[in-house]
Amino acid sequence: MINPRPKARFAREFGAPLVANAAASARPQANPCHSILGAHARLRLVAGLRPLSGRARAAKLPRRRSRPVAVERASRSRSAMAEASRWHRGGTPQHKPHYGREVEIRTTLQELLLYLIFLVNLCILSFGMVNPHMYYLNKVMSSLFLDTSVGGDERTNFKSIRSITDFWKFMEGPLLEGLYWDSWYNSEKLYDLKNSSRIYYENILLGVPRVRQLKVRNNTCKVYSSFQSLMSECYDRYTSGNEDLSEFGLKQDTEWTYSAPRTNSPWHWGFVGVYQNGGYMFTLSKLKSETKTKFINLRLNSWITRGTRVIFIDFSLYNANVNLFCIIRLVAEFPATGGILTSWQFYSVKLLRYVSYYDYFIASCEITFCIFLIVFTTQEIKNISEFKYAYFKSIWNWLELLLLALCFVAVFLNSYCIIQVFLLLGKLLKNTEEYSDFYFLAYWHIYYNNIIAITIFFAWIKIFKFISFNKTMSQLSSTLSRCIKDIVGFAIMFFIIFFAYAQLGFLVFGSQVDDFSTFHNSIFAQFRIVLGDFNFAGIQQASRILGPIYFITFIFFVFFVLLNMFLAIINDTYSEVKADYSIGRRPDFELGKMIKESYHNVLEKLNLRKPQKDEDKKNMKSGDLAEQARREGFDENEIQSAERMKKWKARLEKKYYSTEIQDDYQPVTQQEFRELFLYAVELEKELHYVSLKLNRVMRKVSALQY
């Protein structure tokens, strides 16, 4: 590391002998590049690298460049490498305090250990919310209500419903059989049906199930004049403005009159619309016979009309064996095109959070999580106040802010869920003859789980900030930071072509192929084509001419050309980074070396490892280098000259070494050395040429005087 203040003196004492030696070695030879080889070999020997063979030397001879370009590229390369090194460590070019290297490494090590404790606590907290029984409970319930077929017709179940007739068959068949388990397999009564109903004998049905539908008004769309004589009624797709709020049918009970939606109930996002709460609804009875009679009356009185757009079947279960609630919603959408589209939701959640000792341990982890959140927030506020706008120049600082924001959202959602469960659970369980709406609680609990999942994902990503002491990870981060501009340019070109093909596929195949039915489906279908998952038969059947042309050109341009360009960008940048690492240009962050030295010190204190003096290591290293040089064919004069140069270099570094300015130092690469060396040789030739001209002029002037 060279202090910038004595640079002129350093240039006088070090640069002049270098130019003189270069000129002396360049004069006897016709080609000045030959003089590079000896100096380059000595430089590699001083640096502890293997000298190049004759063939490798010939392969690495550089082209001659003009002086200003070489100097400018060397300066720009050193400046860019310094900025990349600062960015890699998560620091900023300005306003960075100049700590000692060892103090900085120790501070970073302490931050790493503290963050690892936080990460372990977050993992325990997240996995504590997940129960392996959630999957099995969802699987059992979905198998019961989705895969059970109508008696006498093995092909009709909830998934295969396509008409209103199939829907009523499901309601009077598999749904009734799944909701009511009256007795044990030997007809023995196990519980009082008036108080509770159980599914699979283990899952208590909370309250009673509810069925509701949403309708649209007639004449919500306009019939073309030429067809008005054939069709006078028109029912548009569902929207809140088109919703029918009037009474219909028998106009007696709640299933024939509209019920206003609740303000805190979430809307449902279906295949063909977004549906709000409320509508025409009714609840089922505790007895199976009464419920079946209810279904028959509704079917005979045409409860489902042409204006029906969706029907929801909602009910909730609780399994005390595993302390899980299962909230089930079966949805049948009636699009304006006709037919029925079915979907379903099975949410197994743990609403009663603190029951066992393990649950209380999770509660302690939640408290620890909040403490960590306060500490990290305080640290980031101090950093922002200290570095000002320079704080936002690091991508790692942006990741810190994102992680803190996600943590605060997770804490808010967790508190909200706990409060709502405390306030509503007692009310929902109080009356067993009414519908218990646990969907609201499950909805926000699922959002909380999703936020925790995203938080822990970015928490793991942040580990890359601390593991730069690993050579492989450092190369990876350096590669990504160097090629980010090239990747952005490539991404613009890639997505222009990609979206052009997506729109082409949507317009040509959208009406016949399910994978291209919407524009976003076309985008996902093309990603699947890149990964090898595609339906070429469907594309070809939709268009026998454009189908194969679309497929072949997409595979050629996107798969064979663009993706290989992307890999070439990454590979080329990685080769440059690896070459820089091979000549010593590595990040200044030496946390790995610090950990290794600390480990060796601990072993020495425990008498598990013999101490070794640094001088012995240096002498052994110098001896090894000398032996290696002799094996490579160097004579004793070159070896002794290299050792003298090494001592001279150490003396200069000791004289001009600065511990205050560390971030400005970057070692010179081989390419930069070659360019500067050629520039020095050419400069010496021009000076020699100018000196000859001056001598001629002086001789002529002296001759004129006589």
N, C-alpha and C positions, 0 to 999 in steps of 0.2 A: 504494500500500500504506500503510495507516494504522496507526500504532502504537496499541495499545489503551490505553496509559497516558494520553496527552493527549486522550482522546476528549471529555471534558467541555468542555475549553477549545476544542476544535475545533467542538463543537456551539454554544458561545456565539458564536464568531467567524464561523462559516459558516452555521449553521442559523437564527439569528435574522434576519440580512438576507434569507435565502431566504423565511422566513415573512412578513416585512414586505413584501417585494416581491410575494409571492403575494397577500397581503391587499389591497395597493394596487391590483393589477391586477384583483382580483375584485370590488371594491366598485362600480365604475360599471356592471357588467354584471349582467343578470338571471340568467344561467346561469353558474355558476362554472367549468364545463368549458371555456368559451371562454378563460379565462385560462391554461389548460394549453397552448393551441396556441402562443402566443408563446414561453413558456419552453421548450416542447418543441422548437420550431424552433431556438431558440438553442442548446439542448443538442446537437441533431443537427449544427448548424454547428460547434460547438466540437469535437465528436467526429469531424468530417471526413466526415459522412454527408450524403446528399441530403435537403433539406427535403421534407416531404410536401406534395402538392397539396391543393387544397380538398376534392376528392372523397375522397382517401385519408384526410385528416384526419377527415372526417365518418364514414368507415367504421371508423376506429380509436378513436372516442370510447368510453371504458370505461363500464361500468355502475357506479353508485354502490354501495359496499359499506359495511358497518358498520366502525367504526374498529378494534375488536379483531381481527376476522377479517383485515383488510388487513395490519395490523402482524404478526400471527402468521404469515400466509402468506409475507410478505416475509422474515421471519427464518428460517422453515423452508426456503424455497427457497435462501437463501444458504448455509445449513448443509449442505443436501443436495448443492448444487453443489460445495462445498469437499470433501465426502467423495468425491463421484464423481471429482473431479479427482485426489485422492490415489490412489484405487483404479485409475484409468486409467494412472497412472504406475507402478503396481506397488508403491507405497509403503504406509505404514500411518499412521493418524491420530496415534498416539503413538510415542514413542521414535525419532523421525526426527531425525537430526543436521541442524543448520542450517548447511549449507554455503552458500557464495556461489553465486549462479546460474551464473556462468561456470565455476566449479570443478566444479559438478555436471554441467553440460553436457559439459565436457571429459572427465570420468570416464565418463559414459555413452557418449560417442563412442569412447573407448578400449575399453570393454566390447563395443560393437557390432563394432568391427574385430576384436577377439579372437574373438568368437563367429562371425563370418563365416569366419575362418580354420578354426575347428573344423568349421563346416558344410561347407565345401569339402572338407576332409579326410574327413569322414564320407561325402560323396557319392562321392568317389573310391574309398573303401573298399567301399561298397555296390555300386557299378557294377562294381568289379573282380571281384566274386564271380559276376556274371551274364555268361554267354556267349551270344551270339546263336545259336550252334549248338545250344544246349539245346532250343530250340523245334523246330528241324528234325529233330533226332535223335528226339525224342518223336513227331513227326508221322510220320516214316518207320516207326518201330516200331509205332505204333498202326494205321497203314494196313496193315501186313503181317499183324498178328495179329488185328485186329478187323474189318477190311473184306473180307478175302479169303474168298471163298465156297467151299463144298464143290463138288468137281468134279461137273458135271451138274446142280447145283441152285444157281442164282445167288441165291436168296433166303435161303439158310442160311449165316450166318456167326456169329461169337461174339456179336455184339450181338442177333441174332435167335433165339438158342437158347431154346426153350420146353419141351423135354421131354428125358428121359434119352437117347432115341434120337438127338436132335439133338446132344446133348453128346458122345456117342461118335463121331458122324460128324465133329465138329470135331476131336476128339483124334486120330483116325486120318487126317485130311485136312489142313486148313490149318495145324494146329499142327506136325505132322511136316514139312510142306513148308517152313514158316518157320524151324524150328530147324536143319535139315540142308541145307547148301549144299555138296554133295559135290565139284562140279567147276565150272570156268569154262563160259561159254556154248558153247564149242567142245569140251566134254568133256575139257579139259586139267586135270590135277591140279596145284593150286597150293600145297598144304601137306599135311603129314602129319596125317591124321585122328585118329591115336592120341594126339597131343599137344594138339591144339586143334581147336575147331570155330568157324567164322566165319559170321556172318549178314550178308548183302549184301556178302560178301567183305571188309568193312572193320572189322566189329565182332567182337571175339574173345569167344566164349562162355566165361565164367569158371566153371570146374568143370562140373557137369552140372545140368540142371533138376531140380526136385523137385515132386512132386505129393502133396498130403496132404488128408485129409478128416476132419471132425469129425462124430460121430454122437451121438444121444440114445438112452436106454434105452427099452425097451417098458414100457408101463403107467406112464409118467410123468404121464399125465393120466387122468381118470376118465370112463368112458363112462356115459351116462345109462342107467338100468336098463331102460327100454323098448327100447333099441337094443343091449343086450348080446348078444342072440341073433343079431343081424346083424353085429356087429363086436366082436371080442374083443381086438384090439390097439389101442393108443393111444400115439402119439408126439407129445409136446409140443414147443413151440419150444425153441431151444437156450439153455441156461444152464449155468454151471459145475456146478451141482448135478444137472442132468439128463444130463450127458455120460456116454456109454457108454465104459467102460474095458476091457471084456472082449474076448477073442479071438473071431473069427468066420471063416466061410468055410473056407479051406484050412488056416489056422493054422500056416503054414510060415514065410513071409518077413515082413519088416517091414510090408508093406502089409496084413497080416491081424492084426497085433498092435499094441497101443497103445504109443506112445512118449511119455514124459513131456515136458512143455514145459520150455524153457530159462528160467531165472530172469530174464535181462536182455532177453528178447524182448518187444517191444511187442504189445499186443492189437490186433485189427483191428475197426474199427467199420463194420459192414455196414448193409444196408437194414433187416433184420429182427432183428438181434442183434449182440452184441459177442462176438467169438471170440478165445480165447486160443491160444497156440502149442501145438505138440504134435499128437497125433492119430495116425491111420493113414497112413503116408507111405511113398513109394518114390522112388528116383531113376531117371532115364532113362540110357540107354547112350550111348556115343560114336557108335555105329553106328545108322543109321536103321532097318535091317532088324530088329535086336534090339529096338529100342523099339517098332516096330509089332507084333511078336510079343507083347510084354509087354502092350500095350493090348488085343489080341484075347483073351488069356488072362483078363485082368481082366474084360472084358465078358462072356465066356462063364461065368465063375464068380460073376457078380453081385456085383462089388465095391461097386457103388452099391446101397444098400438103402433101405427105407422110413424107416429111422432116420437116413439121411444128411441133414445140414443145411447143409453147406458144403464146397466143394472149392477148394483154392488151387493155382495153378500159378505157381511162383516160379523165376526165373532172372535172371542179371546179365550185362551186356555191358560191354566196355571198348573205346573208340575212341581209339587212340593218335594219330590225325591231329589231333584237337581236344582231347585229354586230358580226356575225359569218361567217367564211368561212367553206365550206364543200368540202373536196377533196375526190373524189370517184375514185376507181380503181376496175374494174371487170376483173378477170383473168380466162382464160380457158387454162388449160395445156393439152397437147396431149402426154401422155407417150409413150414409145417405145412398150408397151404391147398393145396399142390400146385403144379406148375410150377417154373420156374427163373428167378431174377433174376440178371442178369449185371452185373458192375462191373469196373473195372480201375484200375490205378495205374501211371503211367510217371514215374519220377523220374530226371532227368538232373542229376547232381551232379559237382562237381569235388573229389574226395577228395584228389588229389595237388596240394596247394596251391602249392608253391614249386618250379617247374621252370624257367621262363624269367626273363629280366631284369625283365619287367613284373611277374611274381609277386613278385620281391624288392622292387620298388618298392611294391607293395601291403603287403608285410610292414613296410616302413618307415612306411607310413600307419597300420598297426595299432599300432605302437609310439607314434607321435604321438598317436593316439586315446587310448591309456592315459595318456599324460602329461596331456593335456587333462582327462581324467576325474579324475585326482588333484587337479589345480588347482581344478577346479570344485567337487569335493567339499569341499576345504579351505575355499573361499570360503563355501559354504553352511553348513558347521559354524560358522564365525565369525559369520555372520549370525544363525544360530539362537541362539548363545550371547549375542549382543548384544541382539537384539530380543525374545528369550524367546517368550511366547505371541503377541505382536503379529506375529511373522513369519508365522504361519499364517492371518492375516486377508486375505492377498493371494492371488488366484487364480494370479498369475504365479509365486509361490513354490511353490505346489502343483505347477504344471507343471514347475518346476525339479526338484523331488523325484521326480516321475514319470519325467522324462527321465534322471535319474541312476540310478534303479532299473533302467530298461530297459537302460541302458548296462552296468551291472554284470552283469545277466543275460546280455547278449550276449557279454561277455568270458568269463563262465563257460562258456557253451555252446560258444564257439569253442575254448577251451582243452580242454574235454572231448572235442570232436570230433577235434582234432589228436592228443590222447593215444590215443584209441581207434583211430584209423587207424594210428598208429605201432605199437600193440600187436597189432592183429588182421590188418592187411593181409598181412603175411608169412605168417601161419598159414593165411589163407584161400586164398592163391595156391600154397601148398606142394603140396597134393594135388589134382590135376586130375580125379581120378576120383570125388570127393565133391562134394556141394552146398556152394557158397560163399555163406554168408548175409550178403550186403551190405545187406540190408533194414534191419538194425539201424543201420548207419552212415548210410544215406541218411535214415532216419527222423529222427535227431537233427540231421542237416545241414539238413533242410528246416525244422525248428523254429528253428534258428539264423537261417536266411534270413528267416523270418517275423518274428522278434524285431528283426532289423536293419531290416526294412521298417517296422515300427511305430515304431521309434526315430527313423528319419529323417523320418517323418511328423510326429511331435510336435516334432522339431527345427525343421522348417520353420514350424510353427505358432508357435513361440516368437519368430519374426521380428516378429510383430505387437507384441511388447513394445517393440521398438526403433524402429519406423517410425511412432511417433505424431507425428513432425514433419511427416508428410504430412497435408494437410488432409482428404483423402478417407478415409484410414485412421483418422484421429482421429475423424471423424464416424461411421464404421462402429462403432468400438469404443464410443464414447459412446452410440450408439443401442442397441447390444446390452446395455450395462450398465444403461441406464435402463429398458428394457422387460423385463428378465429376470423381474421379479415377475409382470408381466402374462402373459408367455409361460408361466411355470410354472402359473399358474391356468388358462390356456387349455389347456395340455397335459393337465391332469387331466380337464377336461371332454371334450377330444377323445378321449383313450384310453378313457374310460368308454364312449362311444358306439362307438368303433372296436372294442373287444374284445367289446362286446355283439353287433355285427354279425358279428364273426369266429366267435363261438360259434354264432350262428344259422346261418351258412353251413356250419360244420362238421357240425352236427347234421342239417341238411336235405339237403345235397348231398354229405356226406362219403363215403357208400357208393357213389356213382356218378360223381362228377367228381374227376379226379386232382388238380386244384388245391386241393380242399378235403378231401383224404383224411386229413389230420391237422390238429390245431389250429394248429400253427405254419405249415403250408402255407396254411391259410385266412388267416392274418395277412399272409403274403407276397402271396397272391393279391389281397387288398384293396389293398395298396400298388400292385400292378400295375394294378388297376382305376382308381385315382386318376391314374396316369400314362397311362391310355388303352389298356393291354394287358389284354384280358379275353376270356373265352370265353362270350359270352351264350347261344349255341346250346346248349352243354352244361348251363348253369344252367337254361335253359327246358325242356330235355328231362328233367332230373331232377325238376322240379316245375313244372307249367304254371301254377300259381296263385301259389305262394310265390316262385318264381324271378323273374318280372318285378317283383313287389312288393318283394322284397329288393333287386334291382338299382336300381330307380327311386328308392326311398327312400334307399338308400346314396349314390347320386350326388347327390341333392338336399341331404341334410343334411351329408354329409362334404365333397363337392366344392364345392357352390355356397354353403353357409352357413359351415361351420367354416374351410375354407381361406381364404375371403375375410375372415373375422374375423381370422385370423392375419395376413394381409397388411395389414389395416387397422391392427392394433396396431403393426406395424413401420413403416408409412407415417406414422402419426400421431406416433410417437416421433421418426422421422427429421425430420419437419417442425419439431418443437420444437427439436431439436438444431441444425438448419440456421438457424432463427430466432435462436437464441442466438449462433451463430457470426457471423451477419450484423451483430449489434450489439456485437460485440467480446468476448463471453464465450467465450474459447477456452482450451485447456489452457495452463498456464504453461510447458510444455516447449517450448523454442525451439531444438531441435537443428537443425532445417532452416535457421533463420536463422544459426546458428553456422557450419554448413557453407558456406552462401552467402558469409558474410563472410570465412571462411578462404579460400575460392576466389578472391574478389576481391583479398584481400591478396597471395595468391601471384601473381596476374596483375600486380598493381602492382609487386611486387618484381622480376618478370621483364620489366618495362617493356612489357607487353602490354596494359595498361589505364591510362588517365590517372587519377591520384588526384583525388578530389572531396571538398571540405570539407563537414563536417556542417552548418555554418552556412548555406552556400549551399543545401543541400537543404532546411533548415527554412524559409528565406526564400522559396524557390521554392514550397514546399508551402503556406505561408501565403498567398502571392500567388495561387496557384491556387484556394485555398478562397474567397478574397475575390471573385475573378472569377466563380467558380461561383455564389456567393451573389447577385451582381449579376444574373447571367443568370436566376436563379430568381425575381427580383422583390423581393428585400430592399433596403430603402433604406440610405443610408450610416449613419444613426444606429444601426440594428440591427446592421450589420456592425461598427461601432466598439465597440458595447456587447459584442458577442460576443468581439471581440479582447481587450477589457479583462477579460472573464470568464475567457478562456483564460489570460491572464497571471496573474490572481488565483489561478486553479486551480493553475498551475505553482508559484507562490510558496507556496501552502499545502502542496502535495505535497512541495516541497523542505524545508519547515519540519517537516512531520510524517511524512516518509517514513522507514520503518524497514527496514533490511536484515537484521534478525534474524528477524522473524516474517513469512514469505512465504506460508505455506500458508493463512493466515486471510483473505487478500484475494481477493475476487471482485467484479468490476464489477457495478453495479446495472443491471438490465434496464429497458427502457422501461415494462413493465407495473408493476414495483415502484415506479418513479419516479412513475407516474400515481397509484397507490394512496396512496403517502406524501404526494403533493402534495394530493390531495383531502382526506386526513386533516388536513393542515395548514390548509387553507382552512376546513374545518368547525370545527376547533378555534378558529380566529380568530373565527368567527361566534359560537360559544358564549361565548368570552371577552368579546366585545363585548356580548352579551346579558346576561351576568352583571354586566358593568360598568354597564349601564343600570339594572339592578335595584338594584345597590348605591347608585347616585346617587339613585334614588327613595327608597330607605330612608333615606339620609342627609338628604334634604330633609324627609321626614316627621319624622325625629328632631329636626332643627333647628326645625321648626315647633312641635313639642310643647314645646320648651324655652321658646319665647316665649309 
